[in-house]
């Protein structure tokens, strides 16, 4: 009753207070930024390593396991996961919320440097990448076909669809995953190799040396 009595006795004052509240609300609505994906730090970083032409088992034993052992002692660690594929090792480190990610990624690099010398010589240097909302894809498209096989569909996606989407306005990058690619399989007769004093390592070196792309000339029309 006291508030109602005050409103009746001092109408001008109450109107002014009401206008102040409305004005503060309007200013707050206009000044507060609105974003579909607000900028905030995700407490996660990955250690990415490439080991070309290596099987998943070899990548796991020679790269993923040593990196996991080194990163297990990082300060603020909450969860440690890894994903190993052919020629690629990804170790994902999740930290506690509130962790300074600049310091955390620096700590990861220091831990990796302790085992970096034990990694294979042909493997790339582990790259520490801090995860952010900007790295998340805004759209994921899946393609399937009843008319084309998987290899043909993969070629259409990589040769036609990926360049088409890359030319669209506002698109930063487009990545294609899945499908199959054509490969050449070579079978050897071990007895004949022994007769020519050859082994698989020598043949692999010869094939690597010959597997190059060179221009063969020019083609003129008209």
C-alpha positions as CSV (number, residue, x, y, z in Angstrom):
1,X,0.0,0.0,0.0
2,X,2.9,2.3,0.7
3,X,4.2,2.1,-2.9
4,X,0.7,2.8,-4.3
5,X,0.2,5.7,-2.0
6,X,3.6,7.1,-3.1
7,X,2.7,6.7,-6.8
8,X,-0.5,8.6,-6.2
9,X,1.1,11.5,-4.2
10,X,4.1,11.8,-6.6
11,X,2.9,11.0,-10.1
12,X,5.6,13.1,-11.9
13,X,8.4,11.4,-10.0
14,X,7.0,7.9,-10.8
15,X,6.6,8.8,-14.5
16,X,10.2,10.0,-14.6
17,X,11.4,6.8,-13.0
18,X,9.4,4.8,-15.5
19,X,10.8,6.7,-18.4
20,X,14.4,6.2,-17.1
21,X,13.7,2.4,-16.9
22,X,12.4,2.3,-20.4
23,X,15.3,4.4,-21.7
24,X,17.9,2.2,-20.1
25,X,16.1,-0.9,-21.6
26,X,16.1,0.6,-25.1
27,X,19.8,1.5,-24.8
28,X,20.6,-2.0,-23.6
29,X,18.8,-3.6,-26.5
30,X,20.6,-1.4,-29.0
31,X,24.1,-1.6,-27.5
32,X,24.2,-5.4,-26.6
33,X,25.8,-7.2,-29.6
34,X,23.9,-10.1,-31.0
35,X,25.6,-13.0,-32.8
36,X,24.5,-16.4,-34.0
37,X,27.9,-17.8,-33.0
38,X,29.3,-15.7,-30.2
39,X,33.0,-15.4,-29.9
40,X,34.2,-17.5,-26.9
41,X,37.1,-19.8,-26.3
42,X,36.5,-23.5,-26.6
43,X,38.8,-25.3,-24.1
44,X,40.1,-27.7,-26.7
45,X,43.2,-28.0,-28.9
46,X,44.5,-30.7,-31.2
47,X,47.9,-31.9,-32.2
48,X,47.9,-32.7,-35.9
49,X,50.7,-34.8,-37.4
50,X,51.0,-36.2,-40.9
51,X,53.0,-39.4,-41.7
52,X,52.6,-40.0,-45.4
53,X,52.2,-43.5,-46.8
54,X,51.9,-45.1,-43.3
55,X,49.3,-47.6,-42.2
56,X,47.0,-46.6,-39.3
57,X,48.7,-49.2,-37.0
58,X,52.1,-47.8,-37.7
59,X,50.9,-44.2,-37.2
60,X,49.3,-45.1,-33.9
61,X,52.4,-46.9,-32.5
62,X,55.0,-44.4,-33.7
63,X,53.2,-41.1,-33.4
64,X,49.8,-41.2,-31.6
65,X,51.0,-43.2,-28.5
66,X,54.1,-41.0,-27.9
67,X,52.1,-37.8,-28.2
68,X,49.4,-39.1,-25.9
69,X,52.0,-40.0,-23.3
70,X,53.6,-36.5,-23.5
71,X,50.3,-34.6,-23.5
72,X,48.8,-36.6,-20.6
73,X,50.8,-34.3,-18.2
74,X,49.5,-31.0,-19.6
75,X,48.2,-28.6,-16.9
76,X,44.4,-28.3,-16.7
77,X,43.8,-31.5,-18.7
78,X,40.2,-32.7,-18.6
79,X,40.0,-35.3,-21.4
80,X,42.4,-36.8,-23.9
81,X,41.3,-38.4,-27.1
82,X,42.9,-39.4,-30.4
83,X,42.0,-40.4,-33.9
84,X,44.4,-42.3,-36.1
85,X,43.9,-42.8,-39.9
86,X,46.1,-43.7,-42.8
87,X,49.0,-41.2,-42.7
88,X,47.3,-38.9,-40.1
89,X,47.4,-38.6,-36.3
90,X,45.1,-36.3,-34.4
91,X,45.3,-36.0,-30.6
92,X,42.5,-34.0,-29.1
93,X,43.0,-32.4,-25.7
94,X,40.1,-31.0,-23.7
95,X,40.8,-28.6,-20.8
96,X,38.8,-27.4,-17.9
97,X,36.6,-24.4,-18.5
98,X,38.3,-21.2,-17.6
99,X,41.7,-22.4,-18.7
100,X,43.9,-19.9,-20.4
101,X,44.2,-21.4,-23.9
102,X,47.2,-19.4,-24.9
103,X,49.1,-20.8,-22.0
104,X,47.6,-24.3,-22.5
105,X,48.7,-24.5,-26.2
106,X,52.2,-23.2,-25.2
107,X,52.3,-26.0,-22.6
108,X,51.3,-28.5,-25.3
109,X,54.1,-27.4,-27.6
110,X,56.6,-27.8,-24.8
111,X,55.4,-31.3,-24.0
112,X,55.5,-32.3,-27.7
113,X,59.0,-30.9,-28.1
114,X,60.2,-33.5,-25.5
115,X,59.2,-36.4,-27.8
116,X,59.5,-34.8,-31.1
117,X,63.0,-36.2,-31.7
118,X,61.7,-39.8,-31.3
119,X,59.1,-39.4,-34.1
120,X,59.8,-40.8,-37.6
121,X,62.0,-38.6,-39.8
122,X,59.4,-38.6,-42.6
123,X,56.6,-37.4,-40.3
124,X,55.7,-33.7,-40.3
125,X,56.3,-31.6,-37.2
126,X,53.2,-31.9,-34.9
127,X,51.1,-28.8,-35.3
128,X,49.1,-27.5,-32.3
129,X,45.8,-25.9,-33.3
130,X,43.4,-24.2,-30.9
131,X,39.8,-25.0,-31.6
132,X,37.3,-22.1,-32.2
133,X,33.8,-21.6,-33.4
134,X,35.2,-20.1,-36.7
135,X,36.6,-23.6,-37.5
136,X,33.2,-25.2,-37.3
137,X,31.5,-25.9,-40.6
138,X,28.3,-23.9,-41.2
139,X,26.9,-26.5,-43.6
140,X,27.5,-30.2,-44.2
141,X,26.3,-31.8,-47.5
142,X,26.0,-35.5,-48.2
143,X,26.0,-36.9,-51.7
144,X,24.8,-40.3,-52.9
145,X,23.9,-41.7,-56.3
146,X,22.1,-44.7,-57.8
147,X,23.6,-44.1,-61.2
148,X,27.4,-43.6,-60.4
149,X,29.7,-45.8,-58.5
150,X,31.6,-44.4,-55.5
151,X,34.8,-43.6,-57.4
152,X,32.9,-41.7,-60.1
153,X,30.8,-39.8,-57.5
154,X,33.9,-38.9,-55.6
155,X,35.5,-37.5,-58.8
156,X,32.3,-35.4,-59.5
157,X,32.3,-34.0,-56.0
158,X,36.0,-33.0,-56.0
159,X,36.3,-31.8,-59.6
160,X,32.9,-30.1,-60.1
161,X,31.1,-29.4,-56.8
162,X,34.0,-28.4,-54.6
163,X,35.2,-25.6,-57.0
164,X,31.6,-24.5,-57.5
165,X,31.1,-23.9,-53.7
166,X,34.5,-22.3,-53.4
167,X,33.5,-19.6,-55.8
168,X,30.4,-18.7,-53.8
169,X,30.4,-15.3,-52.0
170,X,31.4,-15.5,-48.4
171,X,32.8,-19.1,-48.5
172,X,36.2,-19.4,-46.8
173,X,37.0,-23.0,-47.5
174,X,35.4,-26.2,-48.7
175,X,36.6,-29.7,-47.8
176,X,35.5,-33.1,-49.2
177,X,35.7,-36.3,-47.2
178,X,34.9,-39.9,-48.0
179,X,34.6,-41.7,-51.3
180,X,37.4,-43.7,-52.9
181,X,40.3,-42.8,-55.2
182,X,41.8,-45.0,-57.9
183,X,45.0,-46.9,-57.0
184,X,47.3,-49.2,-58.9
185,X,48.1,-52.5,-57.1
186,X,51.4,-54.2,-58.1
187,X,51.9,-57.9,-57.3
188,X,55.4,-59.4,-57.3
189,X,56.8,-62.8,-57.8
190,X,59.3,-63.3,-55.0
191,X,61.2,-66.0,-56.9
192,X,61.7,-63.9,-60.0
193,X,62.8,-60.9,-57.8
194,X,65.4,-63.1,-56.1
195,X,66.6,-64.3,-59.6
196,X,67.3,-60.6,-60.6
197,X,68.8,-59.8,-57.2
198,X,66.0,-57.4,-56.3
199,X,63.9,-56.9,-53.2
200,X,60.7,-55.0,-52.4
201,X,62.6,-52.0,-51.0
202,X,64.5,-51.5,-54.2
203,X,61.4,-51.8,-56.3
204,X,59.6,-49.3,-54.0
205,X,62.4,-46.8,-54.4
206,X,62.4,-47.1,-58.2
207,X,58.6,-46.6,-58.3
208,X,58.9,-43.5,-56.0
209,X,61.6,-42.0,-58.2
210,X,59.5,-42.6,-61.4
211,X,56.2,-41.4,-59.9
212,X,56.5,-37.8,-61.0
213,X,54.5,-35.4,-63.2
214,X,56.3,-33.6,-66.0
215,X,55.0,-31.4,-68.8
216,X,55.0,-33.2,-72.1
217,X,54.6,-30.2,-74.4
218,X,52.0,-27.8,-75.7
219,X,48.8,-28.3,-77.7
220,X,47.7,-25.6,-80.1
221,X,44.2,-25.3,-81.6
222,X,43.4,-23.9,-85.0
